[in-house]
C-alpha cells in the first residue's frame, strides 16, 4: 500500500492527542513532520505536549516549533477546555527533546514539501498561523501540496464567540489567507465535530483497551469539550477521519471566506452553501457525519494504537 504523505500542524490539546494517535498508527498515512502552533495553550506548552506524546506513542516523527502568536490579533487560549497544561489528567513521562528540530516550522514544512516525491497533504488541527506564514513566505510550496484537510470553522454558530469557531477565531487573518490560497481544502468544522461524540460507555471500553485507550480515558476525565457523562466532542479526529474514511461525511463544495471586520462576527467562516455570493467554490465543507459509523471507526482506530 502506498502511504499518503502528511504534515500535521497541531496545538495539543486533548482532542489533538487523540487525533494524533490515530494518525500516527494508521497504516495508510506517512506522517513526515509534525509542527506546533500557539492555540489551545501557549506554544511552549503545546510543543512540550507534542514531545511527550511522541515518546508515549513511541514514534520517531520530527517536530518543529512554529508561531508563538497570531498574525495580528492578541492570543487567546482554550485552557478552560483542556486544562492549564493543555493535557491535564494523565501522568506522561518526561519529554524526549531529541526529535525537536532546530529550524522553524515554516522552514521545515517548506523543505519537506519541496523535497517530497509526491504531493503532501497538510492536516492543520489548530489555528492556521503556520500555514498562512508558509504560503506567504514560500508560495512555491503550493505546487506540491495535494490538499489541506483541516479542523475548523462552521456553517452556522460558533464556540469561541456567537458565530466563530476557536481555530478560526484564534487567528482569523491567517485563516483568510489559507482559504484564499487556491490550494484544495476540506473543512471539518463544528457541523460534524458537535456530532462526533464519545460517550461514557465508550470511555470505559477505552480505559481497558490498551495503553493509548487508558491515556485517552484519563485525559477525557479532564476534557471540557462537551460532558463526560453526555458525550465528548472529537473535533480534531474528524479531520483525520475525513482523510481516512471520507464516506463518513456529507460534503458541500462551497465558497468560504472569513469575516475580519465585524464588531460582533470577527472570525466567522462565511460558508456560501447556496451560491448567493456568485463566487467560485473553494472548499469541500463537511456539513454532516454518520455519527454511528464514526464512533465505530474511532474505537477501531484506537484499538490499533499501542
Backbone as CSV, one residue per row, in Angstrom:
resi,resn,N_x,N_y,N_z,CA_x,CA_y,CA_z,C_x,C_y,C_z
1,UNK,0.832,-1.198,0.000,0.000,0.000,0.000,0.873,1.257,0.000
2,UNK,0.580,2.189,-0.900,1.261,3.457,-0.889,0.668,4.344,0.197
3,UNK,1.479,4.713,1.159,1.004,5.558,2.239,0.907,7.009,1.773
4,UNK,-0.056,7.710,2.288,-0.266,9.109,1.927,0.641,9.995,2.785
5,UNK,1.553,10.789,2.163,2.427,11.652,2.964,1.668,12.843,3.539
6,UNK,1.815,13.056,4.845,1.101,14.148,5.502,2.030,14.902,6.451
7,UNK,1.684,16.173,6.627,2.271,17.006,7.682,1.119,17.444,8.578
8,UNK,1.247,17.218,9.878,0.201,17.601,10.825,0.656,18.851,11.581
9,UNK,-0.191,19.861,11.555,0.069,21.116,12.274,-0.920,21.171,13.440
10,UNK,-0.413,21.278,14.665,-1.266,20.981,15.817,-0.924,21.817,17.043
11,UNK,-1.867,21.828,18.008,-1.702,22.574,19.261,-2.198,21.734,20.437
12,UNK,-1.550,20.587,20.715,-2.112,19.647,21.676,-2.246,20.222,23.097
13,UNK,-3.438,20.199,23.751,-4.749,19.758,23.296,-5.112,18.287,23.446
14,UNK,-6.228,18.091,24.236,-6.696,16.731,24.496,-7.232,16.078,23.239
15,UNK,-8.120,16.742,22.502,-8.644,16.069,21.312,-7.582,15.978,20.216
16,UNK,-6.586,16.879,20.246,-5.430,16.752,19.337,-4.677,15.455,19.622
17,UNK,-4.469,15.165,20.927,-3.712,13.969,21.311,-4.366,12.712,20.755
18,UNK,-5.690,12.674,20.797,-6.431,11.520,20.286,-6.253,11.409,18.772
19,UNK,-6.442,12.526,18.067,-6.305,12.528,16.607,-4.886,12.149,16.190
20,UNK,-3.902,12.622,16.919,-2.504,12.316,16.601,-2.215,10.826,16.753
21,UNK,-2.756,10.215,17.803,-2.569,8.779,17.987,-3.124,7.991,16.813
22,UNK,-4.338,8.364,16.381,-4.962,7.670,15.249,-4.110,7.819,13.988
23,UNK,-3.637,9.044,13.745,-2.845,9.301,12.531,-1.503,8.573,12.569
24,UNK,-0.839,8.606,13.710,0.488,8.006,13.809,0.459,6.488,13.685
25,UNK,-0.652,5.873,14.065,-0.741,4.412,13.980,-1.504,3.937,12.749
26,UNK,-1.952,4.865,11.920,-2.649,4.472,10.703,-1.678,3.841,9.701
27,UNK,-2.118,2.744,9.093,-1.302,2.083,8.077,-1.383,2.791,6.732
28,UNK,-2.266,3.784,6.637,-2.470,4.490,5.366,-1.745,5.829,5.294
29,UNK,-1.223,6.292,6.431,-0.598,7.616,6.466,0.895,7.517,6.750
30,UNK,1.651,8.343,6.053,3.082,8.520,6.308,3.244,9.920,6.902
31,UNK,3.261,10.002,8.222,3.373,11.302,8.890,4.838,11.723,8.830
32,UNK,5.132,12.690,7.951,6.522,13.081,7.685,7.059,14.094,8.711
33,UNK,6.149,14.936,9.228,6.549,16.055,10.078,5.350,16.479,10.907
34,UNK,5.623,16.896,12.148,4.578,17.492,12.983,5.062,18.875,13.401
35,UNK,4.209,19.872,13.184,4.551,21.244,13.553,3.576,21.734,14.619
36,UNK,4.069,22.599,15.497,3.245,23.092,16.599,2.957,24.581,16.433
37,UNK,1.804,24.980,16.967,1.356,26.362,16.831,0.648,26.786,18.108
38,UNK,0.827,28.045,18.491,0.081,28.589,19.623,-1.418,28.410,19.386
39,UNK,-2.137,27.923,20.397,-3.566,27.711,20.218,-4.256,27.358,21.517
40,UNK,-4.475,26.057,21.736,-5.184,25.636,22.948,-4.501,26.152,24.208
41,UNK,-3.169,26.104,24.205,-2.342,26.759,25.226,-1.135,27.348,24.494
42,UNK,-0.162,27.861,25.237,0.964,28.569,24.622,1.816,27.646,23.759
43,UNK,2.623,28.245,22.887,3.497,27.474,22.001,4.436,26.571,22.798
44,UNK,5.009,27.095,23.876,5.927,26.278,24.680,5.219,25.060,25.248
45,UNK,3.990,25.248,25.719,3.243,24.130,26.306,2.817,23.118,25.261
46,UNK,2.336,23.587,24.106,1.880,22.619,23.096,3.065,21.850,22.518
47,UNK,4.216,22.498,22.406,5.405,21.801,21.909,5.871,20.755,22.916
48,UNK,5.886,21.116,24.179,6.223,20.169,25.246,5.245,18.996,25.234
49,UNK,3.966,19.299,25.059,2.955,18.236,24.998,3.199,17.307,23.812
50,UNK,3.560,17.883,22.665,3.799,17.077,21.469,5.001,16.165,21.672
51,UNK,6.035,16.667,22.298,7.216,15.851,22.571,6.879,14.710,23.536
52,UNK,6.054,14.988,24.529,5.633,13.928,25.461,4.767,12.885,24.757
53,UNK,3.895,13.351,23.871,3.058,12.412,23.121,3.898,11.516,22.218
54,UNK,4.899,12.095,21.569,5.723,11.308,20.662,6.453,10.204,21.430
55,UNK,6.908,10.523,22.643,7.553,9.491,23.461,6.530,8.442,23.883
56,UNK,5.340,8.887,24.261,4.287,7.959,24.673,3.937,7.002,23.538
57,UNK,3.788,7.532,22.324,3.405,6.713,21.175,4.576,5.915,20.611
58,UNK,5.780,6.206,21.088,6.991,5.500,20.661,7.194,5.608,19.149
59,UNK,7.062,6.837,18.660,7.266,7.127,17.247,8.447,8.086,17.084
60,UNK,8.957,8.176,15.860,10.166,8.973,15.604,9.920,10.023,14.527
61,UNK,8.806,10.728,14.608,8.493,11.771,13.633,9.094,13.094,14.115
62,UNK,9.852,13.796,13.259,10.426,15.079,13.675,9.343,16.112,13.982
63,UNK,9.661,16.989,14.934,8.736,18.025,15.405,9.407,19.378,15.242
64,UNK,8.673,20.343,14.708,9.202,21.705,14.546,8.251,22.698,15.193
65,UNK,8.841,23.604,15.931,8.068,24.617,16.650,7.762,25.790,15.725
66,UNK,6.498,26.249,15.751,6.066,27.293,14.837,5.756,28.616,15.503
67,UNK,4.620,29.198,15.126,4.275,30.558,15.537,3.829,30.621,17.002
68,UNK,4.384,31.588,17.725,4.058,31.765,19.142,2.872,32.689,19.356
69,UNK,2.555,33.483,18.340,1.433,34.425,18.429,0.710,34.463,17.086
70,UNK,-0.558,34.885,17.083,-1.270,35.042,15.812,-0.648,36.149,14.959
71,UNK,-1.069,36.262,13.696,-0.523,37.273,12.795,-0.774,38.691,13.291
72,UNK,-1.998,38.960,13.740,-2.370,40.332,14.116,-3.072,40.398,15.474
73,UNK,-4.063,39.557,15.695,-4.887,39.658,16.907,-4.106,39.209,18.131
74,UNK,-4.581,39.596,19.302,-3.981,39.135,20.548,-4.265,37.648,20.740
75,UNK,-3.332,36.920,21.371,-3.547,35.481,21.577,-4.740,35.203,22.491
76,UNK,-5.456,34.134,22.178,-6.469,33.573,23.077,-6.083,32.113,23.296
77,UNK,-6.613,31.491,24.338,-6.340,30.063,24.504,-7.606,29.343,24.938
78,UNK,-7.466,28.023,25.098,-8.613,27.191,25.482,-8.249,26.352,26.704
79,UNK,-7.491,26.959,27.636,-7.105,26.227,28.840,-8.315,25.890,29.708
80,UNK,-9.408,26.619,29.520,-10.637,26.285,30.252,-11.223,24.962,29.770
81,UNK,-10.872,24.548,28.553,-11.365,23.292,27.985,-10.366,22.154,28.212
82,UNK,-9.075,22.446,28.043,-8.041,21.402,28.039,-7.203,21.364,29.312
83,UNK,-7.436,22.306,30.237,-6.628,22.369,31.442,-5.423,23.272,31.259
84,UNK,-4.793,23.614,32.362,-3.696,24.587,32.362,-2.527,24.147,31.488
85,UNK,-2.214,22.846,31.486,-1.083,22.361,30.678,-1.494,22.081,29.235
86,UNK,-2.789,21.971,28.978,-3.283,21.568,27.671,-3.585,20.082,27.583
87,UNK,-2.962,19.293,28.486,-3.221,17.843,28.520,-3.301,17.369,29.966
88,UNK,-4.127,18.043,30.746,-4.303,17.655,32.141,-4.992,16.292,32.232
89,UNK,-4.594,15.518,33.251,-5.323,14.291,33.547,-4.516,13.013,33.453
90,UNK,-3.333,13.059,32.788,-2.524,11.845,32.637,-1.074,12.162,32.978
91,UNK,-0.431,11.223,33.648,0.956,11.420,34.083,1.904,10.880,33.010
92,UNK,2.248,11.742,32.056,3.158,11.350,30.976,4.597,11.297,31.474
93,UNK,5.417,10.485,30.801,6.862,10.516,31.043,7.421,11.848,30.563
94,UNK,8.597,12.177,31.060,9.238,13.428,30.653,9.523,13.392,29.150
95,UNK,9.464,14.572,28.525,9.641,14.668,27.078,11.055,14.323,26.650
96,UNK,11.164,13.722,25.468,12.448,13.489,24.820,12.607,14.564,23.747
97,UNK,13.529,15.484,23.934,13.651,16.628,23.039,14.515,16.345,21.814
98,UNK,14.974,15.114,21.662,15.870,14.807,20.540,15.156,14.932,19.187
99,UNK,13.827,14.821,19.171,13.086,14.922,17.915,12.763,16.364,17.528
100,UNK,13.046,17.321,18.419,12.727,18.723,18.138,13.785,19.326,17.211
101,UNK,13.348,19.758,16.048,14.260,20.329,15.057,14.717,21.730,15.467
102,UNK,15.884,22.125,14.963,16.387,23.476,15.210,15.683,24.501,14.330
103,UNK,15.110,24.060,13.214,14.501,25.010,12.276,13.044,25.307,12.634
104,UNK,12.599,26.484,12.197,11.215,26.897,12.425,10.266,25.998,11.633
105,UNK,9.052,25.847,12.120,8.044,25.003,11.472,7.846,25.372,10.007
106,UNK,7.811,26.655,9.705,7.557,27.086,8.323,8.688,26.633,7.399
107,UNK,9.913,26.764,7.860,11.072,26.319,7.073,11.076,24.800,6.915
108,UNK,10.732,24.106,8.001,10.698,22.643,7.959,9.618,22.154,6.998
109,UNK,8.447,22.801,7.021,7.376,22.421,6.097,7.795,22.650,4.648
110,UNK,8.402,23.795,4.400,8.863,24.104,3.034,9.834,23.029,2.543
111,UNK,10.788,22.677,3.366,11.784,21.669,2.975,11.108,20.321,2.707
112,UNK,10.237,19.916,3.599,9.587,18.610,3.460,8.695,18.550,2.215
113,UNK,7.978,19.630,1.955,7.068,19.660,0.803,7.836,19.659,-0.510
114,UNK,8.853,20.514,-0.605,9.567,20.665,-1.874,10.478,19.483,-2.197
115,UNK,10.842,18.695,-1.193,11.703,17.531,-1.461,10.910,16.235,-1.564
116,UNK,9.587,16.315,-1.385,8.764,15.114,-1.447,8.574,14.674,-2.903
117,UNK,8.647,13.355,-3.130,8.463,12.801,-4.475,7.008,12.846,-4.921
118,UNK,6.093,12.999,-3.983,4.675,13.097,-4.325,4.030,14.195,-3.484
119,UNK,2.913,14.740,-3.959,2.285,15.852,-3.238,1.911,15.482,-1.798
120,UNK,2.104,16.444,-0.914,1.901,16.258,0.520,0.543,16.828,0.916
121,UNK,-0.132,16.147,1.834,-1.373,16.664,2.406,-1.071,17.332,3.736
122,UNK,-1.557,18.561,3.909,-1.409,19.274,5.179,-2.654,19.033,6.027
123,UNK,-2.443,18.735,7.312,-3.553,18.467,8.223,-3.442,19.416,9.427
124,UNK,-3.927,20.657,9.279,-3.902,21.583,10.409,-5.126,21.361,11.304
125,UNK,-4.871,21.099,12.595,-5.958,20.890,13.551,-5.887,21.910,14.692
126,UNK,-5.216,23.033,14.407,-5.175,24.165,15.324,-5.372,25.440,14.522
127,UNK,-5.085,26.598,15.110,-5.124,27.843,14.340,-4.198,27.772,13.128
128,UNK,-4.493,28.557,12.092,-3.831,28.399,10.794,-2.623,29.321,10.593
129,UNK,-2.045,29.813,11.676,-0.937,30.769,11.595,0.245,30.221,10.798
130,UNK,0.688,29.015,11.117,1.846,28.434,10.414,1.583,28.253,8.932
131,UNK,0.380,27.812,8.582,0.062,27.553,7.181,0.016,28.868,6.393
132,UNK,-0.556,29.905,7.006,-0.591,31.218,6.347,0.817,31.762,6.143
133,UNK,1.672,31.642,7.151,3.053,32.100,7.024,3.792,31.314,5.944
134,UNK,3.546,30.021,5.859,4.153,29.191,4.827,3.767,29.687,3.439
135,UNK,2.483,29.947,3.217,2.020,30.360,1.894,2.499,31.752,1.530
136,UNK,2.598,32.638,2.501,3.061,34.000,2.219,4.576,34.055,2.012
137,UNK,5.303,33.202,2.725,6.766,33.233,2.654,7.297,32.394,1.496
138,UNK,6.693,31.231,1.294,7.160,30.300,0.252,5.976,29.833,-0.607
139,UNK,5.424,30.719,-1.417,4.239,30.326,-2.207,4.507,29.176,-3.172
140,UNK,5.776,28.935,-3.474,6.102,27.859,-4.413,5.729,26.475,-3.867
141,UNK,5.509,26.364,-2.550,5.162,25.045,-1.993,3.792,24.566,-2.476
142,UNK,2.939,25.494,-2.878,1.561,25.111,-3.251,1.525,24.083,-4.368
143,UNK,2.540,24.126,-5.240,2.552,23.214,-6.393,2.724,21.759,-5.981
144,UNK,3.218,21.519,-4.753,3.419,20.133,-4.314,2.590,19.798,-3.078
145,UNK,1.474,20.508,-2.915,0.512,20.183,-1.858,-0.723,19.578,-2.504
146,UNK,-1.083,18.375,-2.086,-2.255,17.710,-2.658,-3.538,18.402,-2.196
147,UNK,-3.656,18.614,-0.864,-4.815,19.288,-0.296,-4.533,19.639,1.159
148,UNK,-5.409,20.463,1.701,-5.418,20.757,3.125,-6.675,20.121,3.695
149,UNK,-6.516,19.288,4.715,-7.660,18.728,5.436,-7.595,19.284,6.842
150,UNK,-8.514,20.179,7.158,-8.402,20.968,8.389,-9.590,20.756,9.316
151,UNK,-9.323,20.942,10.612,-10.413,21.066,11.569,-10.563,22.541,11.880
152,UNK,-11.775,23.066,11.645,-12.021,24.474,11.948,-13.247,24.976,11.230
153,UNK,-13.778,26.083,11.705,-14.882,26.733,11.039,-16.235,26.127,11.364
154,UNK,-17.253,26.708,10.755,-18.632,26.299,10.996,-19.499,26.907,9.895
155,UNK,-20.583,26.223,9.538,-21.533,26.833,8.604,-22.567,27.677,9.354
156,UNK,-22.547,27.589,10.684,-23.545,28.323,11.470,-22.932,29.017,12.668
157,UNK,-23.303,28.574,13.847,-22.855,29.208,15.087,-21.444,28.783,15.465
158,UNK,-20.872,29.503,16.444,-19.504,29.242,16.860,-19.412,28.632,18.237
159,UNK,-18.166,28.475,18.723,-17.946,28.030,20.103,-16.994,28.938,20.871
160,UNK,-16.307,29.869,20.158,-15.469,30.852,20.842,-16.179,32.195,20.958
161,UNK,-16.984,32.501,19.967,-17.893,33.643,20.021,-19.235,33.137,19.493
162,UNK,-20.196,34.024,19.405,-21.520,33.584,18.939,-21.424,32.888,17.584
163,UNK,-20.558,33.416,16.702,-20.509,32.925,15.327,-19.183,32.268,14.924
164,UNK,-18.150,32.373,15.741,-16.814,31.934,15.315,-16.329,30.700,16.077
165,UNK,-15.773,29.751,15.318,-15.150,28.552,15.888,-13.727,28.884,16.341
166,UNK,-13.226,28.186,17.371,-11.978,28.562,18.030,-10.786,28.670,17.085
167,UNK,-10.524,27.653,16.259,-9.310,27.666,15.439,-9.274,28.839,14.464
168,UNK,-10.437,29.263,13.986,-10.501,30.413,13.086,-10.463,31.708,13.888
169,UNK,-11.189,31.743,14.980,-11.243,32.924,15.854,-9.858,33.276,16.399
170,UNK,-9.042,32.247,16.673,-7.718,32.472,17.261,-6.772,33.195,16.318
171,UNK,-6.959,33.049,15.012,-6.153,33.790,14.032,-6.952,33.945,12.730
172,UNK,-7.932,34.852,12.724,-8.796,34.991,11.540,-8.057,35.461,10.295
173,UNK,-7.065,36.331,10.467,-6.312,36.801,9.302,-5.568,35.641,8.626
174,UNK,-5.000,34.755,9.437,-4.327,33.574,8.885,-5.311,32.689,8.139
175,UNK,-6.486,32.485,8.720,-7.498,31.645,8.074,-7.912,32.224,6.728
176,UNK,-8.062,33.540,6.673,-8.457,34.188,5.414,-7.412,33.939,4.326
177,UNK,-6.135,34.025,4.686,-5.049,33.762,3.742,-5.122,32.327,3.229
178,UNK,-5.362,31.382,4.119,-5.384,29.969,3.733,-6.576,29.677,2.819
179,UNK,-7.759,30.187,3.169,-8.940,29.929,2.337,-8.799,30.555,0.940
180,UNK,-8.013,31.627,0.846,-7.823,32.297,-0.442,-6.607,31.785,-1.204
181,UNK,-5.968,30.727,-0.708,-4.675,30.288,-1.257,-4.774,29.593,-2.608
182,UNK,-5.937,29.071,-2.948,-6.064,28.307,-4.182,-5.733,26.833,-4.030
183,UNK,-5.254,26.438,-2.856,-4.972,25.021,-2.581,-6.291,24.318,-2.257
184,UNK,-6.525,23.100,-2.763,-7.747,22.378,-2.403,-7.866,22.206,-0.885
185,UNK,-9.058,22.472,-0.361,-9.273,22.440,1.090,-10.508,21.608,1.407
186,UNK,-10.395,20.778,2.446,-11.555,20.126,3.053,-11.655,20.628,4.490
187,UNK,-12.840,21.075,4.867,-13.058,21.689,6.178,-13.994,20.817,7.012
188,UNK,-13.454,20.247,8.089,-14.266,19.514,9.056,-14.407,20.402,10.284
189,UNK,-15.555,21.046,10.407,-15.744,22.030,11.466,-16.751,21.588,12.511
190,UNK,-17.382,22.580,13.126,-18.325,22.295,14.203,-19.528,21.484,13.750
191,UNK,-19.920,21.633,12.478,-21.092,20.908,11.984,-20.957,19.407,12.200
192,UNK,-19.749,18.893,12.056,-19.528,17.460,12.271,-18.931,17.187,13.650
193,UNK,-18.083,18.088,14.141,-17.454,17.886,15.446,-18.462,17.777,16.574
194,UNK,-19.548,18.528,16.488,-20.566,18.510,17.540,-21.329,17.184,17.569
195,UNK,-21.235,16.419,16.476,-21.946,15.136,16.399,-21.013,13.939,16.567
196,UNK,-19.708,14.190,16.561,-18.719,13.110,16.673,-18.431,12.875,18.155
197,UNK,-19.310,12.132,18.801,-19.305,12.041,20.256,-18.793,10.690,20.751
198,UNK,-18.074,10.754,21.881,-17.670,9.563,22.614,-18.387,9.608,23.963
199,UNK,-19.124,8.550,24.263,-19.985,8.516,25.447,-19.302,7.787,26.602
200,UNK,-19.858,7.895,27.830,-19.229,7.258,28.999,-18.959,5.768,28.811
201,UNK,-19.909,5.063,28.192,-19.700,3.626,27.999,-18.540,3.357,27.041
202,UNK,-18.311,4.271,26.074,-17.161,4.146,25.172,-15.867,4.394,25.928
203,UNK,-15.879,5.402,26.790,-14.689,5.718,27.576,-14.291,4.553,28.474
204,UNK,-15.278,3.859,29.032,-14.985,2.701,29.876,-14.318,1.595,29.072
205,UNK,-14.753,1.407,27.830,-14.118,0.419,26.959,-12.684,0.843,26.645
206,UNK,-12.500,2.145,26.365,-11.168,2.657,26.050,-10.193,2.433,27.204
207,UNK,-10.674,2.601,28.423,-9.812,2.529,29.608,-9.032,1.216,29.660
208,UNK,-9.664,0.114,29.267,-9.022,-1.206,29.360,-8.618,-1.767,27.994
209,UNK,-8.707,-0.913,26.954,-8.428,-1.392,25.598,-6.936,-1.603,25.379
210,UNK,-6.144,-0.597,25.680,-4.692,-0.638,25.517,-4.107,0.598,26.216
211,UNK,-2.796,0.765,26.073,-2.120,1.883,26.738,-2.677,3.230,26.270
212,UNK,-2.888,3.375,24.967,-3.425,4.631,24.436,-4.849,4.860,24.922
213,UNK,-5.668,3.817,24.904,-7.035,3.952,25.388,-7.088,4.396,26.838
214,UNK,-6.201,3.857,27.655,-6.153,4.247,29.066,-5.742,5.702,29.220
215,UNK,-4.755,6.132,28.430,-4.329,7.541,28.450,-5.493,8.449,28.056
216,UNK,-6.186,8.092,26.970,-7.303,8.897,26.495,-8.397,8.971,27.550
217,UNK,-8.687,7.854,28.190,-9.713,7.822,29.244,-9.409,8.867,30.321
218,UNK,-8.150,8.902,30.772,-7.793,9.839,31.846,-7.796,11.293,31.369
219,UNK,-7.395,11.526,30.115,-7.499,12.884,29.570,-8.961,13.307,29.467
220,UNK,-9.819,12.373,29.048,-11.242,12.684,28.887,-11.888,13.105,30.200
221,UNK,-11.381,12.587,31.300,-11.959,12.951,32.600,-11.756,14.437,32.912
222,UNK,-10.748,15.040,32.249,-10.449,16.464,32.461,-10.936,17.352,31.318
223,UNK,-11.347,16.731,30.218,-11.698,17.457,28.996,-13.071,18.092,29.120
224,UNK,-13.166,19.370,28.731,-14.437,20.077,28.839,-15.038,20.371,27.462
225,UNK,-14.642,19.599,26.468,-15.222,19.710,25.132,-16.485,18.884,25.060
226,UNK,-17.504,19.353,25.767,-18.723,18.585,25.963,-18.768,18.116,27.398
227,UNK,-19.413,16.998,27.649,-19.563,16.469,29.001,-19.177,15.005,29.007
228,UNK,-18.397,14.591,30.007,-18.000,13.192,30.103,-19.234,12.298,30.161
229,UNK,-20.288,12.776,30.824,-21.499,11.974,31.002,-22.435,12.021,29.795
230,UNK,-22.384,13.120,29.021,-23.338,13.278,27.924,-22.686,13.247,26.532
231,UNK,-21.384,13.010,26.488,-20.703,12.887,25.202,-19.625,13.938,25.007
232,UNK,-18.398,13.489,24.716,-17.273,14.382,24.446,-17.079,14.509,22.944
233,UNK,-16.791,15.726,22.508,-16.732,16.033,21.081,-15.317,15.798,20.538
234,UNK,-15.211,14.950,19.527,-13.931,14.594,18.927,-13.663,15.459,17.695
235,UNK,-13.518,16.767,17.922,-13.353,17.716,16.818,-12.200,17.332,15.895
236,UNK,-10.996,17.203,16.461,-9.804,17.033,15.634,-9.761,15.672,14.941
237,UNK,-10.336,14.667,15.587,-10.377,13.351,14.952,-11.227,13.362,13.687
238,UNK,-12.126,14.330,13.563,-12.932,14.425,12.340,-12.061,14.708,11.119
239,UNK,-11.018,15.521,11.286,-10.126,15.799,10.159,-9.395,14.533,9.724
240,UNK,-8.925,13.756,10.691,-8.242,12.502,10.370,-9.233,11.505,9.766
241,UNK,-10.468,11.500,10.283,-11.500,10.616,9.734,-11.782,10.952,8.272
242,UNK,-11.853,12.237,7.954,-12.092,12.636,6.559,-10.956,12.156,5.659
243,UNK,-9.751,12.237,6.179,-8.570,11.815,5.425,-8.609,10.313,5.134
244,UNK,-9.074,9.531,6.110,-9.010,8.077,6.016,-10.322,7.426,5.590
245,UNK,-11.450,8.075,5.905,-12.749,7.463,5.626,-13.750,8.560,5.235
246,UNK,-13.529,9.196,4.083,-14.361,10.343,3.700,-15.837,10.002,3.521
247,UNK,-16.127,8.712,3.318,-17.531,8.331,3.127,-18.381,8.518,4.391
248,UNK,-17.743,8.801,5.516,-18.484,9.101,6.746,-19.199,10.447,6.674
249,UNK,-18.814,11.284,5.715,-19.244,12.676,5.710,-20.141,13.017,4.529
250,UNK,-21.064,13.925,4.781,-21.784,14.605,3.704,-21.054,15.911,3.441
251,UNK,-20.729,16.169,2.177,-19.859,17.295,1.829,-20.565,18.226,0.848
252,UNK,-20.382,19.533,1.055,-20.892,20.542,0.122,-19.705,21.344,-0.413
253,UNK,-19.559,21.391,-1.738,-18.489,22.181,-2.353,-18.961,23.631,-2.413
254,UNK,-18.353,24.493,-1.595,-18.881,25.845,-1.385,-17.756,26.873,-1.344
255,UNK,-18.153,28.125,-1.531,-17.219,29.234,-1.331,-17.187,29.586,0.162
256,UNK,-15.971,29.709,0.705,-15.792,30.046,2.124,-14.835,31.225,2.247
257,UNK,-15.202,32.185,3.075,-14.331,33.316,3.400,-14.436,33.560,4.905
258,UNK,-13.586,34.435,5.414,-13.549,34.710,6.847,-13.835,36.182,7.090
259,UNK,-14.746,36.458,7.987,-15.091,37.833,8.360,-14.011,38.418,9.280
260,UNK,-13.459,39.558,8.878,-12.414,40.205,9.673,-12.874,41.502,10.336
261,UNK,-13.903,42.132,9.807,-14.244,43.493,10.221,-15.463,43.595,11.126
262,UNK,-16.262,42.538,11.224,-17.491,42.633,12.009,-17.218,42.775,13.497
263,UNK,-17.807,43.781,14.114,-17.622,44.005,15.548,-18.137,42.821,16.364
264,UNK,-19.136,42.130,15.846,-19.735,41.009,16.569,-19.409,39.657,15.938
265,UNK,-18.799,39.674,14.756,-18.669,38.430,13.984,-17.250,38.127,13.519
266,UNK,-16.240,38.808,14.038,-14.866,38.563,13.593,-14.503,37.089,13.804
267,UNK,-13.898,36.498,12.775,-13.503,35.092,12.849,-14.566,34.131,12.367
268,UNK,-15.703,34.650,11.916,-16.757,33.788,11.389,-16.372,33.257,10.014
269,UNK,-16.570,31.955,9.787,-16.427,31.407,8.440,-17.764,31.595,7.730
270,UNK,-17.737,32.407,6.690,-18.939,32.644,5.880,-18.960,31.565,4.795
271,UNK,-19.873,30.611,4.946,-19.954,29.462,4.046,-21.173,29.653,3.141
272,UNK,-20.901,29.875,1.868,-21.962,30.210,0.916,-22.557,28.935,0.310
273,UNK,-23.358,28.242,1.102,-23.894,26.949,0.685,-24.823,27.054,-0.519
274,UNK,-25.480,28.200,-0.675,-26.468,28.346,-1.752,-26.000,29.222,-2.908
275,UNK,-24.701,29.583,-2.910,-24.136,30.330,-4.037,-24.622,31.748,-4.157
276,UNK,-25.031,32.369,-3.048,-25.560,33.732,-3.076,-24.524,34.769,-3.488
277,UNK,-23.233,34.461,-3.236,-22.177,35.441,-3.488,-21.617,35.343,-4.911
278,UNK,-22.049,34.343,-5.660,-21.565,34.144,-7.034,-20.040,34.044,-7.106
279,UNK,-19.465,33.344,-6.131,-18.014,33.120,-6.102,-17.733,31.658,-6.409
280,UNK,-16.555,31.401,-6.949,-16.160,30.024,-7.255,-15.930,29.244,-5.968
281,UNK,-16.575,28.088,-5.800,-16.363,27.288,-4.587,-14.884,26.953,-4.387
282,UNK,-14.432,27.041,-3.147,-13.017,26.813,-2.848,-12.779,25.796,-1.738
283,UNK,-13.854,25.268,-1.152,-13.706,24.363,-0.006,-14.741,23.242,-0.094
284,UNK,-14.297,22.015,0.196,-15.226,20.910,0.442,-15.599,20.959,1.926
285,UNK,-16.808,21.408,2.206,-17.254,21.646,3.579,-18.013,20.418,4.079
286,UNK,-17.546,19.838,5.179,-18.272,18.727,5.797,-19.477,19.295,6.549
287,UNK,-20.668,18.956,6.074,-21.887,19.514,6.658,-22.625,18.510,7.537
288,UNK,-22.275,17.215,7.422,-22.908,16.217,8.279,-22.006,15.002,8.358
289,UNK,-22.262,14.160,9.374,-21.434,12.979,9.618,-22.340,11.837,10.048
290,UNK,-21.966,10.629,9.667,-22.647,9.432,10.155,-22.072,9.135,11.536
291,UNK,-22.747,9.609,12.568,-22.205,9.559,13.925,-21.976,8.122,14.402
292,UNK,-22.869,7.227,14.056,-22.740,5.833,14.490,-21.517,5.184,13.853
293,UNK,-21.345,5.385,12.553,-20.192,4.810,11.862,-18.888,5.479,12.279
294,UNK,-18.957,6.801,12.583,-17.764,7.487,13.074,-17.291,6.852,14.378
295,UNK,-18.206,6.626,15.305,-17.805,6.058,16.591,-17.199,4.665,16.417
296,UNK,-17.777,3.879,15.513,-17.224,2.549,15.233,-15.800,2.682,14.694
297,UNK,-15.616,3.575,13.717,-14.275,3.819,13.154,-13.323,4.307,14.241
298,UNK,-13.785,5.221,15.092,-12.958,5.801,16.144,-12.452,4.712,17.097
299,UNK,-13.337,3.863,17.565,-12.949,2.818,18.518,-11.995,1.820,17.862
300,UNK,-12.261,1.468,16.611,-11.368,0.550,15.895,-9.988,1.165,15.696
301,UNK,-9.960,2.487,15.457,-8.675,3.169,15.242,-7.842,3.210,16.514
302,UNK,-8.472,3.466,17.653,-7.735,3.477,18.918,-7.203,2.085,19.240
303,UNK,-7.946,1.062,18.844,-7.520,-0.315,19.096,-6.215,-0.625,18.365
304,UNK,-5.919,0.081,17.281,-4.689,-0.157,16.522,-3.473,0.538,17.142
305,UNK,-3.714,1.412,18.123,-2.603,2.128,18.773,-1.891,1.225,19.787
306,UNK,-0.839,1.785,20.402,-0.055,0.981,21.346,-0.800,0.788,22.659
